[in-house]
Amino acid sequence: MRITRFIYIILFVLFSFVAQAQLTAQSDSVAYFRSGKGTANTDAPANVENFMTGMKTTEYTPVGFRVQLTSESGQGSQARANDVKARFMSGYKDVDSYLVWEAPNFKIRVGDFRTKFEASMFWKKIQAEFPNSYIVEDKINPGGKRR
């Protein structure tokens, strides 16, 4: 009985040392917090600080879906694309439309839909008027008008 108790004490002490060593190793590579007069101070490696600074300066644009009405190329393509945009805007004032230039094409894309289901419901409404339209994945304006 005494031997088993002795073995348990030895194992407990051994695991305590291992856990303390792992905790010390982690504090060197991971950001940790110390309290000080109501503020949180962080000590983080330089690569984490650089990453966080980069994240603050970049603008996040979510990916969603739009309906592409036309893709025009060649001479007068911008004018033709703008004609399609004007025709769309006359009937759907509450939906944002965008003229996109992807060389060598001018494209008209409409809506800012977060899901493909929302885009397909709108596409079904306009399919009779714009039969060559289809749904595309695109960066969207989350505050944009879509219906």
ZIUR-V43694 format. One record per backbone hydrogen bond with DSSP energy under -0.5 kcal/mol. CO is the residue of the C=O (numbers start at 1). NH is the residue of the N-H. E is the energy in kcal/mol with one decimal. If there is no record, write none. Layout:
BEGIN
co=CO nh=NH e=E
co=CO nh=NH e=E
END
This chain:
BEGIN
co=1 nh=5 e=-2.0
co=2 nh=6 e=-2.2
co=3 nh=7 e=-2.5
co=4 nh=8 e=-2.4
co=5 nh=9 e=-2.1
co=6 nh=10 e=-2.3
co=7 nh=11 e=-2.6
co=8 nh=12 e=-2.3
co=9 nh=13 e=-2.3
co=10 nh=14 e=-2.5
co=11 nh=15 e=-2.7
co=12 nh=16 e=-2.0
co=13 nh=17 e=-2.0
co=14 nh=18 e=-1.9
co=15 nh=19 e=-2.6
co=16 nh=20 e=-2.2
co=17 nh=21 e=-2.1
co=18 nh=22 e=-2.2
co=19 nh=23 e=-2.3
co=20 nh=24 e=-2.0
co=21 nh=25 e=-2.1
co=22 nh=26 e=-2.2
co=23 nh=27 e=-1.6
co=24 nh=28 e=-0.7
co=25 nh=28 e=-0.7
co=25 nh=29 e=-0.6
co=26 nh=29 e=-0.9
co=26 nh=30 e=-1.8
co=32 nh=43 e=-1.4
co=34 nh=41 e=-1.8
co=36 nh=39 e=-1.4
co=39 nh=36 e=-1.3
co=39 nh=41 e=-0.6
co=41 nh=34 e=-1.4
co=42 nh=44 e=-0.6
co=43 nh=32 e=-0.9
co=45 nh=48 e=-0.7
co=45 nh=49 e=-1.8
co=46 nh=50 e=-2.6
co=47 nh=51 e=-1.8
co=48 nh=52 e=-2.6
co=49 nh=53 e=-2.2
co=50 nh=54 e=-2.2
co=51 nh=55 e=-2.1
co=52 nh=56 e=-1.7
co=53 nh=57 e=-1.4
co=54 nh=58 e=-1.4
co=62 nh=140 e=-2.7
co=64 nh=138 e=-2.0
co=65 nh=113 e=-2.6
co=66 nh=68 e=-0.6
co=66 nh=136 e=-3.1
co=67 nh=69 e=-0.6
co=67 nh=110 e=-2.5
co=68 nh=134 e=-1.8
co=70 nh=108 e=-1.8
co=72 nh=106 e=-2.9
co=74 nh=77 e=-1.7
co=76 nh=80 e=-2.1
co=77 nh=81 e=-2.5
co=78 nh=82 e=-2.4
co=79 nh=83 e=-1.9
co=80 nh=84 e=-1.8
co=81 nh=85 e=-2.3
co=82 nh=86 e=-2.5
co=83 nh=87 e=-2.3
co=84 nh=88 e=-2.3
co=85 nh=89 e=-2.9
co=86 nh=90 e=-1.8
co=87 nh=91 e=-0.8
co=88 nh=91 e=-1.0
co=88 nh=92 e=-2.0
co=92 nh=95 e=-1.3
co=94 nh=147 e=-0.5
co=96 nh=111 e=-2.9
co=98 nh=100 e=-0.6
co=98 nh=109 e=-2.4
co=100 nh=102 e=-0.7
co=100 nh=107 e=-3.3
co=102 nh=105 e=-3.4
co=104 nh=74 e=-0.5
co=105 nh=102 e=-2.6
co=105 nh=107 e=-0.5
co=106 nh=72 e=-3.2
co=107 nh=100 e=-3.4
co=107 nh=109 e=-0.6
co=108 nh=69 e=-3.0
co=108 nh=70 e=-0.8
co=109 nh=98 e=-3.1
co=110 nh=67 e=-2.5
co=113 nh=65 e=-3.2
co=115 nh=119 e=-1.7
co=116 nh=120 e=-2.5
co=117 nh=121 e=-2.1
co=118 nh=122 e=-1.8
co=119 nh=123 e=-2.7
co=120 nh=124 e=-2.0
co=121 nh=125 e=-1.0
co=122 nh=126 e=-1.5
co=123 nh=127 e=-1.2
co=126 nh=130 e=-2.7
co=130 nh=133 e=-1.7
co=134 nh=68 e=-3.3
co=136 nh=66 e=-2.6
co=138 nh=64 e=-3.4
co=140 nh=142 e=-0.8
co=141 nh=144 e=-2.4
co=145 nh=96 e=-2.0
END
